[in-house]
Each structure stands twice: as structure tokens, then as C-alpha cells.
Amino acid sequence: MIENLPGYISITFILTTFLTIGFLIHAVRKTVLQTTPAKILITIIPFWLFFTATMALGGFYAFTGSAPPRVFLFGAFPAFLVIVFFFIFFRKNFVDRLPLRTLTLLSVIRIPVEIVLLWLFQQGAISRLMTFEGFNFDILSGLSAPLIYWLAFRENKINRPLLIGWNIGALILLIIIVSIAAVALPSPMQQIAFDQPNRAVMYFPYIWLPAIVVPIVLFSHLVSLKQLLFSRSSSETG
């Protein structure tokens, strides 16, 4: 655990994590709650929350000598595998049925995430590059999400070009900041931010950023783009 961090930072991030999960569960409840993949997902999420929190509290992710870093190998990567699994095996009865409206609004959680990252930088726990004062423009996705929602779903019609463009742009911003985070993490792979590396995500509760929050946001964009680009009809509910 990182010492001397004000409690409001951790509390805000914990609430943001559960808000992110809440958006996803709401999307599932609206359309696919009784399906097998929904039951699998609802079982996986609490397990993964508990598992990553326990490992972080035990100092497992704080080991800096592994390449790739444990944060990614035992935090982010398993969540990515779950996404791949759902896209391979549950496309028609899960991925294609999730509501675009809810998935679009989900990105508002990036606003409190970016505020937490700024606070963590001010406390010396992450690099300035990880904030909107540095090279993290992901907050634009969060700020624009309500406007995109309003413009894209007016009169019960879907503005597909707008949603496609916004999802691609938001996905690019996400990939950029994840890439920066990876090379600023204390490990043999570190390339930048040696004076103030990204230590926070190695500890509880901030391990939930790469292990929970980012994968859910990534999933929301991939599902949206899958529906918008490759499905004849997309879910308009939510």
C-alpha cells in the first residue's frame, strides 16, 4: 500500500471502479441477464475484484524485477483474455445484444479516473505523463460522452457514423495512455518517467485501473464498434 496518500483519493477511485462495473452490469441486465455469458461475467467480476485486491495488498504486484511487469501479466492480461473469450464464443447471444446507449455513457467514468490520476501525480505516485496535464487526453472521451449520447440517439435513431468516429477516437486515446503507462511502470521494460514512475497501479485499490476499469472501457468500445461496423442491427435500448 502506498503510504501517506489522502484517503479521499482511494475512496474516489474505489467508487469510480464500482460505478464502472455498475454501468456494465446495467447493460447486461437490460438485455442479456438470463444468458450463460451474463452469468459467467457476473461470477468473474467479484472474483477478479477480490483476487487482484488480495494480491495487491500482499505486495505481489509491487515486485519490479519481472518482465513483463506483474501488473500487466497478472492484472490486465487475464482481463484481456476474458474479452477475447467473450468475442469468440458469445458474439451473437451477448456481444451483439448489449445496449449501445449504456456502452456510450459508460465513458463518463473517465472523468473521475482522470481526476484521481491528477491527484496521484500531485502526491508523487504516478508520472505527469499519465495526467491531462501531461500526455493523457483520455478525459476528452469522458467529457464528450454525454454530448455524443445526445447527438447519436435522438429520435430513436442511431447516428452510426458519429458513433463509429467517436468510438475509434476514444479507443485510440485509450491505447495511447495504456502504452505510456506500460513504459512508465517500474520494471526492466521501463523507458520513461524514471524520476516519478507509475507506482500507484501496483497497489490497492489502484490495481483495479489496469485490471478492472481499463478492460471494461476497452470492452465497451470493442462491443460498440463490433455492432456498428459488422452487425446489421444494433441494440438501441439501455
C-alpha positions in Angstrom: 0.0 0.0 0.0 1.2 3.5 -0.8 1.7 5.4 2.4 0.6 8.9 3.1 -1.9 9.3 0.3 -5.0 11.2 1.4 -8.0 8.9 1.9 -10.3 10.8 -0.4 -8.1 9.6 -3.4 -8.6 6.0 -2.7 -12.3 6.4 -1.8 -12.9 8.3 -5.1 -11.2 5.6 -7.1 -13.0 2.7 -5.4 -16.3 4.4 -6.0 -15.3 5.0 -9.6 -14.4 1.4 -10.1 -17.8 0.3 -8.8 -19.5 2.8 -10.9 -17.7 1.4 -14.0 -18.9 -2.1 -13.0 -22.3 -0.7 -12.4 -22.6 0.6 -16.0 -21.6 -2.8 -17.3 -24.0 -4.7 -15.1 -26.8 -2.3 -16.1 -26.0 -3.0 -19.7 -26.2 -6.8 -19.0 -29.4 -6.5 -17.0 -31.2 -4.5 -19.7 -30.7 -7.2 -22.4 -28.9 -10.4 -21.6 -29.2 -11.1 -17.9 -30.5 -14.6 -18.2 -27.9 -15.8 -20.7 -25.0 -18.1 -19.8 -22.3 -15.5 -20.7 -24.0 -13.0 -18.4 -23.9 -15.4 -15.5 -20.3 -16.1 -16.2 -19.4 -12.4 -16.3 -21.3 -11.7 -13.1 -19.4 -14.5 -11.4 -16.0 -13.4 -12.8 -16.2 -9.8 -11.7 -16.4 -10.2 -7.9 -13.8 -12.9 -8.0 -11.4 -10.7 -10.0 -12.0 -7.8 -7.7 -11.2 -9.9 -4.7 -8.3 -11.7 -6.2 -6.5 -8.6 -7.5 -7.2 -6.7 -4.3 -5.8 -9.5 -2.2 -2.7 -9.9 -4.4 -2.1 -6.1 -4.3 -2.4 -5.9 -0.5 0.1 -8.7 -0.2 2.6 -6.8 -2.3 2.6 -9.2 -5.2 2.3 -6.5 -7.9 4.9 -4.3 -6.3 7.8 -6.6 -7.4 9.7 -4.6 -10.1 12.0 -7.2 -11.4 9.8 -9.1 -13.8 9.3 -8.5 -17.5 6.6 -8.1 -18.4 5.5 -6.4 -15.2 3.2 -8.4 -12.9 0.6 -5.6 -13.2 0.1 -6.5 -16.8 0.8 -10.2 -16.7 -1.4 -11.0 -13.7 -3.6 -7.9 -13.8 -4.5 -6.6 -17.2 -3.7 -9.6 -19.4 -6.2 -12.1 -17.8 -9.0 -9.5 -18.2 -8.0 -9.1 -21.9 -8.2 -12.9 -22.3 -11.8 -12.8 -20.9 -12.7 -10.1 -23.5 -11.2 -12.3 -26.3 -13.1 -15.3 -24.9 -16.4 -13.5 -25.0 -15.9 -12.2 -28.5 -15.0 -15.7 -29.8 -17.7 -17.7 -28.0 -20.5 -15.3 -27.1 -20.9 -12.9 -30.1 -24.5 -13.4 -31.0 -26.1 -14.1 -27.7 -24.1 -11.5 -25.7 -21.8 -9.1 -27.5 -24.3 -8.2 -30.3 -27.1 -7.7 -27.8 -25.6 -5.2 -25.3 -27.1 -1.7 -25.5 -25.1 0.9 -27.3 -26.7 3.7 -25.3 -25.3 2.4 -22.0 -21.9 1.5 -23.5 -21.6 5.0 -24.8 -22.4 6.7 -21.5 -20.0 4.3 -19.7 -17.1 6.5 -20.8 -18.2 9.3 -18.4 -16.3 7.3 -15.7 -13.1 8.5 -17.4 -13.7 11.9 -15.8 -13.2 10.8 -12.2 -10.5 8.5 -13.3 -8.5 11.4 -14.7 -9.1 13.5 -11.6 -7.7 10.6 -9.5 -4.7 10.3 -11.8 -4.1 14.1 -11.3 -4.3 13.7 -7.5 -1.9 10.7 -7.7 0.6 12.7 -9.7 0.4 15.6 -7.2 1.3 13.0 -4.5 4.2 11.7 -6.4 2.6 8.3 -7.1 2.5 8.4 -10.9 4.1 10.2 -13.8 2.8 13.6 -15.0 2.6 12.0 -18.4 -0.4 9.9 -17.1 -2.5 13.1 -16.5 -4.3 15.6 -18.6 -1.5 18.0 -17.6 0.9 15.7 -19.4 0.1 13.5 -22.4 -3.2 11.9 -21.3 -6.1 13.3 -23.3 -8.5 10.4 -22.4 -10.6 12.8 -20.3 -11.9 14.2 -23.6 -13.7 10.9 -24.2 -15.4 11.2 -20.8 -16.3 14.8 -21.3 -17.7 14.2 -24.8 -19.7 11.0 -23.9 -22.9 12.8 -22.8 -22.9 15.0 -25.9 -22.3 12.1 -28.2 -25.0 10.2 -26.4 -27.5 13.1 -27.0 -26.5 13.6 -30.7 -26.3 9.9 -31.6 -29.6 8.6 -30.2 -32.0 11.4 -31.0 -35.5 10.4 -32.3 -34.8 6.7 -31.5 -32.3 6.5 -34.4 -28.7 5.7 -34.3 -26.2 8.0 -35.8 -23.7 5.3 -36.9 -21.0 7.5 -38.5 -20.8 9.7 -35.4 -20.6 6.7 -33.0 -18.1 4.9 -35.1 -15.8 8.0 -35.3 -16.2 8.7 -31.6 -15.5 5.1 -30.5 -12.4 4.9 -32.8 -11.1 8.2 -31.4 -11.8 7.3 -27.8 -10.2 3.8 -28.4 -7.0 5.4 -29.8 -6.8 7.7 -26.8 -7.1 4.7 -24.5 -4.4 2.8 -26.3 -2.1 5.8 -26.2 -2.3 6.2 -22.5 -2.1 2.5 -21.8 1.1 2.4 -23.8 2.5 5.3 -21.9 1.6 3.6 -18.6 3.3 0.4 -19.7 6.7 2.1 -20.3 6.5 4.3 -17.2 5.9 1.4 -14.8 8.9 0.4 -12.6 10.2 -2.7 -14.3 13.0 -3.9 -16.7 10.8 -2.6 -19.5 10.6 1.0 -18.2 11.6 3.6 -20.8 10.3 6.9 -19.4 9.4 8.7 -16.1 12.4 7.4 -14.1 12.1 10.3 -11.7 8.4 9.6 -10.9 7.2 6.3 -12.3 3.7 4.8 -12.2 3.9 3.2 -8.8 0.3 3.6 -7.8 -1.2 0.9 -10.0 1.0 -1.7 -8.2 -1.0 -1.2 -5.1 -4.6 -1.5 -3.8 -7.0 0.0 -4.9 -5.3 1.4 -8.0 -4.5 -2.1 -9.3 -8.2 -2.0 -10.3 -7.4 0.6 -13.0 -5.5 -1.9 -15.3 -7.3 -5.0 -14.0 -10.9 -3.8 -14.0 -11.6 -0.2 -15.2 -9.5 -0.2 -18.4 -10.7 -3.6 -19.6 -14.3 -2.6 -19.1 -13.8 0.6 -21.0 -11.9 -1.3 -23.8 -14.7 -3.9 -23.9 -17.3 -1.1 -24.3 -15.6 0.3 -27.3 -14.9 -3.0 -28.9 -18.5 -4.1 -28.5 -19.8 -0.8 -29.8 -17.6 -1.0 -32.9 -18.5 -4.7 -33.5 -22.2 -3.8 -33.5 -21.8 -0.6 -35.5 -19.5 -2.0 -38.2 -20.4 -5.7 -38.5 -24.0 -6.1 -37.3 -27.0 -5.3 -39.4 -29.0 -4.3 -36.4 -27.6 -2.9 -33.1 -29.3 -2.8 -29.8 -30.8 0.7 -29.2 -32.0 0.1 -25.7 -30.3 0.9 -22.5 
